[in-house]
């Protein structure tokens, strides 16, 4: 991880401050940007999110799905945690903390939207950053690649139904047409574009050309992420200045969810006798989120001014330091893990 990526939380925090300040001082400008919509899709945010997502998807070789059988236990644990535990545990945590514990300290009109944003965050398993976390814990690279490819394939068909189910359970009206448009715009189309571009680059220039392209696009992806944060926090400027503790309250269920799911994944792998080089990335994949997709869907479904958009970008704020702490725990506990029966 480069110096810029290692300090991503600092840059995110700075973008939050800048975006919030600009939104508070120049609300009319952000209202104009927020009105640039087509079919409820905000065009500036949509463009930035494409610049975020497509370079990350270029890293994924979907041919690696053929290797799933080699690590079926670790794959099974991660799929189970990502799709059967994580979205539902977040829905429960959101109900506990947002609807009850913190309800009196949050804007009543945004409670449903905050819950929706947290559900969107948990329903999208991480894609690109997982390769970094796996590398830092000496994870098996072929397992990580095949697991990420499988998660993305599942996401194409499972993301919208799970989100729709949980939003319905939470008594939140699901705008199905907008949700499906978001899935098409931010999952299906980027995956197709990334697969075609990756295939063309490998065919014309080989792996060296692909690595060069990824290196060039890395700053573009991170830059788009940071500009997106400036926009989103600018749209929320007055609300955040009036109630700055909102971010801290939204972070609580996210933090609990990360450690809970990482712990469950790690423990299940140990019980099943999975090697530590697979259990480590399995725990990390089970804990982290594809926050770019969550942000995009929240903006598309609920709007740039919504509490859902704010809740998803809080996930960006805590991602790096929290996942690095999970990496540290996985590495430090390796002797204990390998003493299994």
N, C-alpha and C positions, 0 to 999 in steps of 0.2 A: 504494500500500500504506500503510495507516494505521500509526500509531506502535506500536500493539499487535501488528499482524502483523509489522512489521519486527523486533520483539524476540521473535518466537515461540520462537526457540531458547532464550532466557533463561527464558521461562515454562515451556518443556518441561523444561529442566534443573532448575528449582525444583520442578516436579511430580515429577520423578524422585527428588529428595532427600526431599521430603515423603512420597511414596508408599513409598519404601524404608524411611524411618524409622518410619512408622506400621506397616508390615508387620512390621518387626523387633520393635517394642515391643508390638504388639497382634495377634499371629498368630491368636488365636482368632476375633477379629472378622472377619478376612479369610477365614478358613476358613468361617465362617458365610455370608458373601457369596458365596464360591466355590461353596457347595453349593446356591445358589438356581438350579436348572437345570430345564429342561423339554426332553426329547429331546436332552440334551447341550448345549443352548444356555443360556449363563449369562444370566439375565434382566436384571440391572442393566447388564451390558456391552452386551447387545443393544439395550436402550433408548437408551443413550448413543450407540451407533454409528449408529442410525437418525437421531438428532438431528444427527449429524455429516454423514451421507451425503446425506440428502434435500435440505437447503438447498443443497448444492453442485450436485446434479443439476438443481435448478431453474434454474440458469444456462444450461443447455444447450438449444439449439433444435435438435431432431432434424430439422426441416425443412431445416436447413443441409446435410444429406446430398446435396441436389440440386446443391450447389456443388462437390462433390468433383472433378468433371471439369475445373474451371477451373485447378486446381493439381495435376494428376495426378502430375507428377514428384515434387514435395515430399511429397504424400500417399503415393506408392508407397515412397519412402525411409523415411518414418516407420513405415508399416505393416510393412515388411520388418524394420526394426531392432527395433520393439516386439515382434513376434511370432515372428520367425525367429532373432534374435540374442540379445536381452536375457535371456529366461528360461534359454536354454541356456548362455550365457556365465556367468550367475550360478550355475547348477548346477556348472559347471566350477570357478569361483572358490571356491564353498563346499567342493567336494571337495578342492581344493588347501589352503585355509587352515584349514577347520574339521576335516577328517578327517586332515590331515597336519601342516601347519606348527604349528598351535596345539593339536593334539589332546591333548598331554600336560598342557596347562594348563587344560583345560575338563573339566567333570563328564562322565565317560564315558557315564552314563545319558542325557544330554541331547544328545549329538552329533547323532543322527539328527533330533531335534527342531529344533536350530539350523539344520541344513541345510534342513529343510522350511520353516522360517520365511523364510529368505533366498529360496528358490524362490518362495514365495507373494508376497513383496514384488516380485520382478522380473516376475512374470506378470501384474501389474495396472498397466497404463499410467495415468499421472496424468490426472485429470479437471479439478478446479476450479483448483488453484494454477497450472496452465499459463497461464490467462488473465493472471495477474499477471506471470509470467516473460515472456510474449509482449509484453505492454505495455512492459516495461522494456527490451526490445531493439528497439522499434519494429516489431514483427512485424505481418504482414498479418492483421487481425482476422478476415476471412472465412475465410482458410485455417485459422487456429487453431480457430475454431468448428466448421468442417466436419470437421477432423481429430479433434477431441475427440468429436464426435457419432459419427463412424465407429468410433473406438476403443471407445466404450461399446457400440455395436451389436455389434461383434466380440466384446467381452468376455462378452456374454450367452451366446454359444455356444462360445467357444474357451477361456475361463478354466479350466473344470473339466477338459477333456481334456488341456490342456497340463500343468496341475499334476499330474494323475494320471499322465501319461506320465513326467514328470521325477521324481516321487516313486518311481515304480516302478523307473526306471533307478538311482536312488540307494538301492535296496533298502529303501525305507520302505513299510510296509503302508499302503495307501490305504483309508480308511473311506469308500467311495464314497457310501453313503447320507448320511452326515454332510456330506461335501463338497458333494453336490448340494443338500442342505437349506440349506447356507450360501450357495451361489450363488443359490438362490431367495430367501432372506431378505435378502441384502445386495447383490444386483445386480438381479434381475428385479423383485421387489416395489418397491424404492425407485425404479427407473426408471419403472414404471407409475404409482406415486403422484406422482412429480415431473412426469411428462408431463400427468397429469390436472389437478393443481393449477395448473401453468403455463398450461394451456389455459383453465381457468376464470378465473384472475386476468386474463389478457389479454383474454378475452371480456367480462368485467364492468367492468374498470377500465383496460385498455390498458397500454402499456409503463410509464407512470409508476407505476401501482399495483404492477407487477412489481418495479420498481427499489426502491420503498419496502419491499416485502416482503423482498427480498433484503438490504437494509440492516438491517432489524430482525432477520432470522434469522442474519446473519453472526456476531454475538457468541454466539448460541446454539450454532452449529456449533463455534466455537473453544472455548467453555466446555465443551461435551460432550467434545471431544478432550482437553482438559486433565484433566477428571475421569476419563476413561477411563485416562489415563496414571497418575494417582494409584492407581486400582484395580489396574491391571496390575502396576505396580512394587510395590504393597503385597503382592500375591500372591507376588511373587518376592523379597520383602524379605530374608529370611535368606540366600538363595543369593547375592544381590548383595553383601551385607555381607561374607560369607565370601570371595567372589572378585570384587572390584570391577573387575578388568581384563577381565572377560567383555565388558562393553559396548565397550571399545576394540577387542578382538579381533573382535567381530562387525561393527564399523564398517569394518574394513579391506576386506573384499570389496565392501561397499556403495559405498565411495568409489571403488574401482577401476572398478566397474561403471558408475557414473555418468559418469566422465570418458571411459571407453572408448566407451560408446554415444553420448554427445554428440559425441565426435570422429569416430566413424564416420559418423553422420548428417550432420554438417557437411561432411565431406570428400566424401561421395557427392553431396550437393546441389551442391557446387562443381563436381565433375566433370560433372554433368548440366546445368550452366549455369542453375541455379535462382537467382532473385533473392534477395538477402540478406534481404529482409523476409519471405521464406518459409523460407529455410534456417535463420535464427535460431530461430524457434519450432519448426521441425522437429527441430533438435538438442535443444532443451529438452524437447520432448514425448518424444523418444526416450530421454532420460536419467532423467526423473523418474518417480515411482511413485505409484499410488493407495493410499497407505499405510493409509487408513481401511478399505478393502476387505481389504487384507492382514491387518490387525489382527483384523478381524471373523472372517475365515475361519480364521486361526490359532487364535483362541479357540474357535470352533465345532468345529473338527476335532480339535485337540490339547488344548484345555483352557486355562483361565486361568492355571494354574500351570506351563505348558509352556515349554520353551526356544524353541519356535516363536513364541509370543506375545511373548517378550522380544526375539527377533531382529527382529520386525516393528516394534516400538516404537523400536528403535534407528534404524530408517529415518526415523522422525519426528524424532528428535533431530538428525540430520545434514541433513535436507531443506533447510531455509531457507539456512543459510550456504553449503552446497555449491552449490545452484542459483543463488544470487546470484553466486558465483564463476564459474559457467558463463556467466551473463549478462554479466559483466564481460569474459570472454574473447571472447565473440561480438561484443560492441560494439567492443572494442579491435582485433579482427582484421578489421574491415569493410574497411579499405583493401586489405589483402592479399587478402581474398576477392574483391573486385571487380576485381582485376588478373588474373583468370582469362583463359585464352585465349578 
